[in-house]
């Protein structure tokens, strides 16, 4: 990897290069959340269920995860600047295709392409920023990048909701076109003279093939399982068999290959294993919550996409102010305590949401979201520092990449499981609530009388009330489960063994 003389960049060039690099990262991170609040609208317009609409999220996330391990190999083959520009331009093309998609299958396919080409953007941006800034200012550059990754998830729900309500959902993808073109142009202008060193890089084609087949088959099983009645379907059984075999071969191959695409041998290190498990579990809960909240607010609570976005966005307010403080002072404390504070806060907010009713107001929803942001601020940096703490220096990059890969994959799987569990529990609660509904039941008759007496209109209103309560009960179940998940991760992180020395890049690696 080439490291040009950072002093050769004038201050204006540094500013412009930083803007271009940061814009591309902002665009990519934004797209992980901007579609969340638009899912009900997208699902309705394309004639699919909310559970099928989740494929818009999972297709992006799983392909993004698969692309991450390829970043190092691609950068050595074509150079960092060329890879950045190519990935940005391909992201623009994929975004445009997402916007013009007329069917769910087309949209899911284009989102998968979009996620795949977005995979290298964040790590390459980090590499380029480090290389163009003098050593004394690299911390500031990485802090700016970290700030971008914090602000983007705030802007995502708000922008997604406003664009969906004010224009139409395709524009949440079309806005990437001018941003991406501008970012690619600026980076090309400022960094085109950067020396390019092309290196021979062996490629683990077998590992890549097994990874794509195994992860892809597993994601399809999770996405299609409920529609096809799970293991009553031969397709689901076949997909499960393919996933198990491919992933088993993948693990064996990666443990024995000289140049594995994913270095699974890192799991012999205790802190890496403990930290990665805590990161994966915590992020799965965080990602699932971010998906379900706007979905519930829009489909069951009558929120518009804009208001759902405004209710979800406060989670990013406190991290803007607290993340720099955590990054500077966290190493002064036992990082297990700092991470435990994150898990305790996130668990507490989930149990708060478990106390919601159908009468909950916007202020309470937004306030709990803002409080959860306190936990998010203490989540990424301490856990990343812990998981990298017992790795040899030459394995830090591999460890950061593997943790980011598994974290991204966890988000994809969590999205599928969240909508499946939510709908399944709602169906169960609906059946329970309707068991005692009868024309001869005094309570039922009293409710019908309050709704205007017997008739089709009253029956429809009663069904709507039952459905709303069923989904409310399911939402409570889900947030209760997440609360216990975060508490379990608190126990896991306590298994880490000090000391947790600071590692270069730990505060930013994978933190978006």
C-alpha positions as CSV (number, residue, x, y, z in Angstrom):
1,X,0.0,0.0,0.0
2,X,1.5,3.3,-1.1
3,X,1.9,6.1,1.4
4,X,2.7,9.3,-0.4
5,X,4.3,12.2,1.3
6,X,1.4,13.9,3.1
7,X,3.2,17.2,3.1
8,X,2.7,17.4,-0.7
9,X,-1.0,18.2,-0.2
10,X,-1.7,21.9,0.2
11,X,-4.4,22.9,2.8
12,X,-7.0,23.6,0.1
13,X,-6.3,20.2,-1.5
14,X,-6.6,18.5,1.9
15,X,-10.0,20.2,2.5
16,X,-11.4,19.3,-0.9
17,X,-10.1,15.7,-0.7
18,X,-11.6,15.3,2.8
19,X,-15.0,16.7,1.6
20,X,-15.0,14.3,-1.4
21,X,-14.1,11.2,0.7
22,X,-16.5,12.1,3.5
23,X,-19.4,12.7,1.2
24,X,-19.0,9.3,-0.3
25,X,-18.9,7.7,3.1
26,X,-21.9,9.8,4.2
27,X,-23.8,8.6,1.2
28,X,-23.0,5.0,1.8
29,X,-23.8,5.1,5.6
30,X,-26.9,7.1,4.9
31,X,-28.2,4.3,2.7
32,X,-28.1,1.8,5.5
33,X,-30.9,3.7,7.3
34,X,-32.7,6.0,4.8
35,X,-34.9,3.2,3.5
36,X,-36.1,2.1,6.9
37,X,-38.8,4.6,7.3
38,X,-39.8,4.2,3.6
39,X,-40.4,0.5,3.9
40,X,-44.2,0.6,4.4
41,X,-44.6,2.9,1.4
42,X,-42.3,0.9,-0.8
43,X,-44.0,-2.3,0.2
44,X,-47.5,-0.8,-0.5
45,X,-46.5,0.7,-3.8
46,X,-44.9,-2.6,-5.0
47,X,-47.7,-4.8,-3.7
48,X,-45.8,-6.9,-1.1
49,X,-46.1,-7.5,2.6
50,X,-44.0,-5.5,5.1
51,X,-42.0,-8.7,5.8
52,X,-41.2,-9.0,2.1
53,X,-40.3,-5.3,2.0
54,X,-37.6,-6.0,4.5
55,X,-35.6,-7.6,1.6
56,X,-34.8,-4.1,0.6
57,X,-32.7,-3.8,3.8
58,X,-31.3,-7.4,3.9
59,X,-30.2,-7.6,0.3
60,X,-28.1,-4.4,0.8
61,X,-26.6,-5.6,4.1
62,X,-25.7,-9.1,3.2
63,X,-24.1,-8.2,-0.1
64,X,-22.3,-5.3,1.7
65,X,-20.9,-7.8,4.2
66,X,-19.7,-10.2,1.5
67,X,-17.9,-7.4,-0.3
68,X,-16.0,-6.3,2.8
69,X,-13.4,-9.1,2.8
70,X,-12.5,-8.3,-0.8
71,X,-11.5,-4.7,-0.1
72,X,-7.8,-5.4,0.7
73,X,-7.4,-7.6,-2.4
74,X,-9.1,-5.1,-4.7
75,X,-7.0,-2.2,-3.4
76,X,-3.8,-4.1,-4.0
77,X,-4.9,-5.0,-7.5
78,X,-6.1,-1.6,-8.8
79,X,-5.0,1.0,-6.2
80,X,-7.0,2.8,-3.4
81,X,-8.0,5.8,-5.5
82,X,-9.1,3.9,-8.5
83,X,-11.1,1.5,-6.3
84,X,-12.7,4.4,-4.4
85,X,-13.8,6.1,-7.7
86,X,-15.0,2.9,-9.3
87,X,-17.0,1.9,-6.2
88,X,-18.5,5.4,-5.9
89,X,-19.5,5.6,-9.6
90,X,-21.0,2.0,-9.5
91,X,-22.9,3.0,-6.3
92,X,-24.3,5.9,-8.3
93,X,-25.4,3.6,-11.1
94,X,-26.9,1.1,-8.7
95,X,-28.8,3.9,-6.8
96,X,-30.3,5.2,-10.1
97,X,-31.4,1.6,-11.0
98,X,-33.0,1.2,-7.5
99,X,-35.0,4.4,-8.1
100,X,-36.4,3.2,-11.5
101,X,-37.2,-0.3,-10.3
102,X,-40.9,-1.2,-10.9
103,X,-41.0,-4.6,-9.1
104,X,-39.8,-5.8,-5.8
105,X,-37.5,-8.4,-7.4
106,X,-35.8,-5.7,-9.5
107,X,-35.4,-3.4,-6.4
108,X,-33.9,-6.2,-4.3
109,X,-31.5,-7.1,-7.0
110,X,-30.3,-3.6,-7.5
111,X,-30.0,-3.0,-3.7
112,X,-27.8,-6.1,-3.6
113,X,-25.6,-4.6,-6.3
114,X,-25.6,-1.3,-4.4
115,X,-24.6,-3.0,-1.2
116,X,-21.8,-4.9,-2.8
117,X,-20.1,-2.0,-4.5
118,X,-20.5,0.1,-1.3
119,X,-18.5,-2.5,0.7
120,X,-15.0,-1.0,0.0
121,X,-16.0,2.6,0.5
122,X,-15.6,3.0,4.2
123,X,-12.3,1.1,4.7
124,X,-10.8,2.7,1.6
125,X,-11.9,6.2,2.8
126,X,-10.2,5.6,6.1
127,X,-7.0,4.4,4.4
128,X,-6.9,7.4,2.1
129,X,-7.5,9.9,4.9
130,X,-4.6,8.4,6.9
131,X,-2.3,8.5,3.9
132,X,-2.9,12.2,2.9
133,X,-2.8,13.7,6.3
134,X,0.4,14.3,8.3
135,X,0.8,12.1,11.3
136,X,0.0,14.9,13.8
137,X,-3.4,15.5,12.1
138,X,-4.6,12.0,11.3
139,X,-6.5,11.7,14.6
140,X,-8.5,14.8,13.6
141,X,-9.2,13.4,10.1
142,X,-10.4,10.1,11.6
143,X,-12.5,11.9,14.2
144,X,-14.2,13.8,11.3
145,X,-14.9,10.5,9.5
146,X,-16.3,9.1,12.7
147,X,-18.5,12.2,13.0
148,X,-19.8,11.6,9.5
149,X,-20.8,8.0,10.4
150,X,-22.7,9.3,13.4
151,X,-24.5,12.1,11.6
152,X,-25.6,10.0,8.6
153,X,-27.8,7.6,10.7
154,X,-29.6,10.7,12.1
155,X,-30.1,12.3,8.7
156,X,-31.2,8.9,7.2
157,X,-34.6,8.5,8.9
158,X,-35.4,12.3,8.6
159,X,-34.4,12.5,5.0
160,X,-36.1,9.2,4.1
161,X,-39.3,10.2,5.7
162,X,-39.4,13.7,4.3
163,X,-38.6,12.6,0.8
164,X,-41.1,9.8,0.9
165,X,-43.9,12.1,2.0
166,X,-43.0,15.1,0.0
167,X,-42.0,13.5,-3.3
168,X,-41.9,9.7,-3.7
169,X,-39.7,6.8,-2.4
170,X,-37.5,6.5,-5.6
171,X,-36.0,9.9,-4.7
172,X,-34.3,8.4,-1.6
173,X,-32.1,6.6,-4.1
174,X,-31.9,9.4,-6.8
175,X,-30.3,11.8,-4.3
176,X,-27.2,9.7,-4.3
177,X,-26.6,10.5,-8.0
178,X,-25.4,14.1,-7.7
179,X,-23.7,13.5,-4.4
180,X,-21.8,10.5,-5.7
181,X,-20.8,12.2,-9.0
182,X,-19.5,15.2,-7.1
183,X,-17.5,13.1,-4.6
184,X,-15.9,11.0,-7.4
185,X,-15.0,14.1,-9.3
186,X,-13.4,15.9,-6.4
187,X,-11.4,12.8,-5.3
188,X,-10.2,12.3,-8.8
189,X,-9.1,15.9,-9.2
190,X,-7.3,15.9,-5.8
191,X,-5.8,12.5,-5.7
192,X,-5.2,11.4,-9.3
193,X,-1.5,12.2,-9.0
194,X,-1.2,9.9,-6.0
195,X,1.4,7.1,-6.7
196,X,-0.2,3.8,-7.5
197,X,1.6,0.6,-6.5
198,X,0.0,-2.5,-7.9
199,X,0.9,-5.7,-6.0
200,X,0.4,-9.3,-6.8
201,X,-2.3,-10.5,-4.5
202,X,-3.4,-14.2,-4.3
203,X,-7.1,-14.6,-4.2
204,X,-9.0,-17.1,-2.2
205,X,-11.6,-18.0,-4.9
206,X,-12.8,-21.2,-3.1
207,X,-13.3,-19.3,0.1
208,X,-15.2,-16.5,-1.7
209,X,-17.4,-18.9,-3.5
210,X,-18.3,-20.8,-0.3
211,X,-18.9,-17.5,1.5
212,X,-21.3,-16.2,-1.2
213,X,-23.2,-19.5,-1.5
214,X,-23.4,-20.1,2.2
215,X,-24.4,-16.6,3.3
216,X,-26.6,-16.1,0.3
217,X,-28.5,-19.4,0.9
218,X,-28.9,-18.7,4.6
219,X,-30.3,-15.2,3.9
220,X,-32.8,-16.5,1.4
221,X,-33.9,-19.1,3.9
222,X,-34.5,-16.4,6.5
223,X,-36.2,-14.1,4.1
224,X,-38.5,-16.7,2.5
225,X,-39.0,-19.1,5.4
226,X,-42.2,-17.6,6.8
227,X,-43.8,-17.2,3.3
228,X,-43.1,-20.9,2.5
229,X,-44.0,-22.3,6.0
230,X,-40.4,-23.0,6.9
231,X,-39.4,-26.7,6.9
232,X,-42.7,-27.7,5.4
233,X,-41.2,-26.5,2.1
234,X,-38.7,-28.5,0.1
235,X,-37.2,-25.2,-1.1
236,X,-36.4,-24.1,2.5
237,X,-35.0,-27.5,3.4
238,X,-32.8,-27.5,0.3
239,X,-31.6,-24.0,1.0
240,X,-30.8,-24.9,4.6
241,X,-28.8,-27.9,3.4
242,X,-26.9,-25.8,0.9
243,X,-26.2,-23.1,3.5
244,X,-24.9,-25.6,6.1
245,X,-22.7,-27.5,3.7
246,X,-21.3,-24.4,2.1
247,X,-20.5,-22.7,5.4
248,X,-19.0,-25.9,6.8
249,X,-16.7,-26.1,3.8
250,X,-16.0,-22.4,4.1
251,X,-14.8,-22.7,7.8
252,X,-12.6,-25.8,7.1
253,X,-11.1,-24.1,4.0
254,X,-10.4,-20.8,5.7
255,X,-8.7,-22.5,8.6
256,X,-6.3,-24.4,6.3
257,X,-5.7,-22.0,3.4
258,X,-2.5,-20.0,3.3
259,X,-4.2,-16.8,2.1
260,X,-7.8,-17.0,3.5
261,X,-10.3,-14.3,2.5
262,X,-11.4,-14.3,6.2
263,X,-8.9,-15.1,8.8
264,X,-10.9,-17.3,11.2
265,X,-7.7,-18.2,13.1
266,X,-8.1,-14.9,15.0
267,X,-10.7,-16.6,17.2
268,X,-8.0,-18.3,19.1
269,X,-7.5,-15.0,20.9
270,X,-9.8,-14.6,23.9
271,X,-10.5,-10.9,23.8
272,X,-11.1,-11.0,20.0
273,X,-13.7,-13.8,20.4
274,X,-15.4,-12.1,23.4
275,X,-15.4,-8.7,21.8
276,X,-16.7,-9.9,18.5
277,X,-19.5,-11.8,20.1
278,X,-20.5,-8.7,22.1
279,X,-20.3,-6.5,19.0
280,X,-22.3,-8.9,16.8
281,X,-25.0,-9.4,19.5
282,X,-25.3,-5.8,20.4
283,X,-25.4,-4.6,16.8
284,X,-28.0,-7.2,15.9
285,X,-30.3,-5.8,18.6
286,X,-29.5,-2.2,17.6
287,X,-30.2,-2.8,13.9
288,X,-33.4,-4.7,14.6
289,X,-34.7,-2.0,16.8
290,X,-33.9,0.6,14.2
291,X,-35.9,-1.3,11.6
292,X,-38.9,-2.2,13.8
293,X,-39.6,1.2,15.4
294,X,-40.5,3.2,12.3
295,X,-42.3,0.1,10.9
296,X,-44.5,-0.1,14.0
297,X,-45.1,3.7,14.1
298,X,-46.3,3.9,10.5
299,X,-48.3,0.7,10.2
300,X,-49.9,0.6,13.6
301,X,-49.6,4.1,15.2
302,X,-50.7,6.2,12.2
303,X,-47.4,8.1,11.8
304,X,-46.4,9.5,8.4
305,X,-42.9,8.6,7.1
306,X,-41.7,12.0,8.1
307,X,-42.8,11.8,11.7
308,X,-41.6,8.2,12.0
309,X,-38.2,9.5,10.9
310,X,-38.3,12.4,13.4
311,X,-39.2,9.9,16.1
312,X,-36.2,7.6,15.3
313,X,-33.6,10.3,14.6
314,X,-32.9,11.5,18.2
315,X,-30.8,8.3,18.8
316,X,-27.9,10.1,17.1
317,X,-28.0,13.4,19.0
318,X,-26.0,12.4,22.1
319,X,-23.3,10.4,20.2
320,X,-22.4,13.6,18.3
321,X,-21.3,15.2,21.5
322,X,-20.2,12.2,23.5
323,X,-18.3,10.1,20.9
324,X,-15.2,12.5,20.9
325,X,-15.2,12.4,24.7
326,X,-15.4,8.7,24.9
327,X,-12.7,8.3,22.3
328,X,-10.4,10.6,24.3
329,X,-11.0,9.4,27.9
330,X,-12.3,5.8,27.7
331,X,-8.8,4.3,27.9
332,X,-8.5,5.8,31.3
333,X,-11.1,3.4,32.6
334,X,-11.7,-0.4,32.5
335,X,-13.2,-0.7,29.0
336,X,-15.4,-3.5,30.2
337,X,-17.1,-1.0,32.5
338,X,-17.5,1.5,29.7
339,X,-19.0,-1.2,27.4
340,X,-21.2,-2.4,30.2
341,X,-22.6,1.1,30.6
342,X,-23.6,0.9,26.9
343,X,-25.4,-2.4,27.3
344,X,-27.1,-1.3,30.5
345,X,-28.4,1.8,28.8
346,X,-29.6,0.0,25.7
347,X,-31.3,-2.7,27.8
348,X,-33.0,0.0,30.0
349,X,-34.4,1.8,26.9
350,X,-35.7,-1.5,25.5
351,X,-37.5,-2.2,28.8
352,X,-38.9,1.3,28.7
353,X,-40.3,0.6,25.2
354,X,-41.8,-2.6,26.6
355,X,-44.0,-0.2,28.7
356,X,-45.4,1.5,25.7
357,X,-49.1,1.4,24.9
358,X,-51.2,2.3,21.9
359,X,-51.7,5.7,23.6
360,X,-47.9,6.5,23.7
361,X,-47.1,10.0,22.4
362,X,-44.4,11.2,20.1
363,X,-42.4,13.0,22.9
364,X,-42.0,9.7,24.9
365,X,-40.9,7.7,21.9
366,X,-38.4,10.4,20.9
367,X,-37.1,10.8,24.4
368,X,-36.4,7.1,24.9
369,X,-34.6,7.1,21.5
370,X,-32.4,10.0,22.6
371,X,-31.6,8.2,25.9
372,X,-30.6,5.1,23.9
373,X,-28.2,7.3,22.0
374,X,-26.3,7.6,25.3
375,X,-25.6,3.9,25.2
376,X,-24.7,4.0,21.5
377,X,-22.0,6.6,22.2
378,X,-20.3,4.1,24.6
379,X,-20.8,1.0,22.4
380,X,-18.5,0.9,19.4
381,X,-15.2,2.3,20.6
382,X,-14.7,0.3,23.8
383,X,-15.8,-3.0,22.2
384,X,-13.6,-2.5,19.2
385,X,-10.6,-1.7,21.5
386,X,-11.3,-4.8,23.5
387,X,-11.5,-7.1,20.5
388,X,-8.3,-5.8,19.0
389,X,-6.4,-5.7,22.3
390,X,-4.8,-9.2,22.2
391,X,-4.1,-9.3,18.4
392,X,-0.5,-9.0,17.1
393,X,0.1,-5.7,15.3
394,X,0.2,-7.4,11.9
395,X,-3.3,-8.9,12.5
396,X,-5.0,-5.7,13.5
397,X,-6.3,-5.0,10.0
398,X,-7.6,-8.5,9.6
399,X,-9.3,-8.4,13.0
400,X,-11.0,-5.1,12.3
401,X,-12.2,-6.3,8.9
402,X,-13.5,-9.7,10.2
403,X,-15.4,-7.9,13.1
404,X,-16.9,-5.4,10.6
405,X,-17.9,-8.3,8.3
406,X,-19.6,-10.2,11.1
407,X,-21.3,-7.1,12.4
408,X,-22.7,-6.2,9.0
409,X,-23.9,-9.8,8.5
410,X,-25.6,-9.7,11.9
411,X,-27.5,-6.7,10.9
412,X,-28.8,-8.4,7.8
413,X,-29.9,-11.5,9.7
414,X,-31.4,-9.4,12.5
415,X,-33.6,-7.6,9.9
416,X,-35.1,-10.8,8.6
417,X,-35.7,-12.3,12.0
418,X,-37.2,-9.0,13.4
419,X,-40.1,-8.8,10.9
420,X,-40.7,-12.6,11.1
421,X,-40.8,-12.6,14.9
422,X,-42.9,-9.4,15.0
423,X,-45.6,-10.7,12.6
424,X,-45.6,-14.2,14.1
425,X,-46.1,-12.9,17.7
426,X,-48.8,-10.5,16.4
427,X,-50.6,-13.5,14.8
428,X,-50.4,-15.4,18.1
429,X,-51.7,-12.5,20.2
430,X,-54.5,-11.8,17.6
431,X,-55.7,-15.4,18.0
432,X,-55.6,-15.1,21.8
433,X,-57.5,-11.8,21.8
434,X,-60.2,-13.1,19.5
435,X,-60.8,-16.4,21.4
436,X,-63.4,-14.8,23.6
437,X,-65.0,-12.5,21.1
438,X,-68.6,-13.5,20.7
439,X,-71.9,-11.9,20.1
440,X,-73.0,-13.5,23.4
441,X,-70.1,-12.1,25.4
442,X,-71.2,-9.1,27.5
443,X,-67.8,-7.3,27.1
444,X,-67.9,-7.8,23.4
445,X,-71.5,-6.5,23.1
446,X,-70.5,-3.5,25.3
447,X,-67.6,-2.7,23.0
448,X,-69.7,-3.1,19.9
449,X,-72.3,-0.7,21.4
450,X,-69.6,1.9,22.0
451,X,-68.6,1.6,18.4
452,X,-72.1,2.3,17.1
453,X,-74.0,-1.0,17.5
454,X,-74.0,-4.2,15.4
455,X,-73.0,-3.8,11.8
456,X,-70.1,-4.1,9.3
457,X,-68.6,-0.8,10.3
458,X,-68.4,-1.7,14.0
459,X,-67.0,-5.1,13.1
460,X,-64.3,-3.5,11.1
461,X,-63.5,-1.1,13.9
462,X,-63.3,-3.9,16.4
463,X,-61.0,-5.9,14.2
464,X,-58.8,-2.9,13.8
465,X,-58.6,-2.5,17.6
466,X,-57.7,-6.1,18.0
467,X,-55.0,-6.0,15.4
468,X,-53.6,-2.8,16.9
469,X,-53.4,-4.4,20.3
470,X,-51.9,-7.6,18.9
471,X,-49.1,-5.7,17.2
472,X,-48.6,-3.6,20.4
473,X,-48.2,-6.8,22.4
474,X,-45.9,-8.2,19.8
475,X,-43.8,-5.0,19.9
476,X,-43.6,-5.3,23.7
477,X,-42.5,-8.9,23.4
478,X,-39.8,-7.9,20.9
479,X,-38.3,-5.0,23.0
480,X,-38.4,-7.2,26.1
481,X,-36.4,-9.8,24.2
482,X,-33.9,-7.2,23.0
483,X,-33.5,-6.0,26.6
484,X,-32.5,-9.4,27.7
485,X,-30.2,-9.7,24.7
486,X,-28.3,-6.6,25.7
487,X,-28.0,-7.8,29.3
488,X,-26.6,-11.1,28.0
489,X,-24.0,-9.2,26.0
490,X,-23.1,-7.3,29.2
491,X,-22.2,-10.7,30.8
492,X,-20.3,-11.6,27.6
493,X,-18.1,-8.5,27.6
494,X,-17.2,-9.1,31.2
495,X,-15.4,-12.2,30.1
496,X,-12.7,-10.1,28.4
497,X,-9.3,-10.1,30.1
498,X,-7.3,-6.9,30.6
499,X,-5.1,-5.1,29.7
500,X,-6.8,-3.4,26.8
501,X,-4.1,-1.3,25.2
502,X,-5.1,1.3,22.6
503,X,-4.8,0.1,19.0
504,X,-4.4,2.4,16.1
505,X,-7.7,2.9,14.3
506,X,-9.7,1.1,16.9
507,X,-12.0,4.0,17.5
508,X,-13.0,4.2,14.0
509,X,-12.7,0.8,12.4
510,X,-16.0,-0.6,11.6
511,X,-17.8,2.0,13.7
512,X,-20.6,2.8,11.3
